[in-house]
Amino acid sequence: MLIIKEARLIGEDKIMGKILDLSKSVYELCREYPEIIDIMKDLGFESIANPAMLNTAGRFMTIEKGAEMKKIDLEKVKEAFINNGFTIK
């Protein structure tokens, strides 16, 4: 019975796919999903491609804070991630 429960959990995890947790730092998200760098760069977050920026400001910056600072519509950002296979949390 325990094996069935574990299999169900693994199956549910696969269904969920890539989860973009907007409360995590940009640094954490990029370590988890490196493709985020290209998505964000295309949206206008050019400095994310700079490893020094990602390793410093990226450690405390969230996507929401970055969008606000760069005056990029958060809904546009969310839509781009959804179109790239992410689920927004």
N, C-alpha and C positions, 0 to 999 in steps of 0.2 A: 504494500500500500504506500509506503514512503517513496518508493521509486516512481509510482504514478504521479504523486504530488510534485516531485522534482521535475518530471518530464513536462507537466503542465506549466510549471513556472518558467522553464526554459522556452516552451512554446509561446507563452504570453510575452516574454521578453523579446523574442524575434518579431512578433507581430507589432510591437510598439516601435521598433526601429530606432532611428536616431532621435534622441530627446535633447532639445535645446532648452536648458534651464537658464532662464534669463537672470536668475539671482546669482549665478556663478560668474566669476571673473572671466574676462576675455582670455587671459592666459590659461586658465583651467579648461575652458571650452576648446581652445586651439590645441591643447595637448591631447584632449580626448578625441577631437575631430579635426585633424589638420586641414581639411578642405574648407573649413570656416575662413581661413585666411584669404583665399581667393574670392569667396563669396563677399566678404566684407570689403575687400579691396575694390571689387566691381561696384559696390554700393557707394564708394566715396571715402572709405576709411583707409586711405593710402598708407598711413604710417604703420598700419598693422603688419605690413610686409617687412618692416625694419625690425630685426631680431632684438635690438637694444630696446626699442620702444615696447615691444611685446613683453620682454623680460622685466621691464620696470613699471611703466604706467599700466600695462596689461594685467599686472597682478592685483590691482585694486579697481580697475575700470570694468564696468559691466557694459553690455551692449546698450542697455537703456540709457545709461549715463553718457556713453559715447555718442549715441544718436542725438541726444539733447544738446551736447556740446557742439557737435558738427551741424546741427540744425537739419538733420536727416529724419524724415518722417518714420516713426517707429513701425507703423503699419506696413510701409514699403519694405522695411527690413524684415519683418516677420514673414511677409509674402515671399520674399526672395528665399528665405530658409525653407519655407513650406514647399516651394517649387523645386527645391534641391533635396527633398525627401526627409526633412526634419519635422518633428512634432514639437510645437512650442509648449513649454511648461511654465 
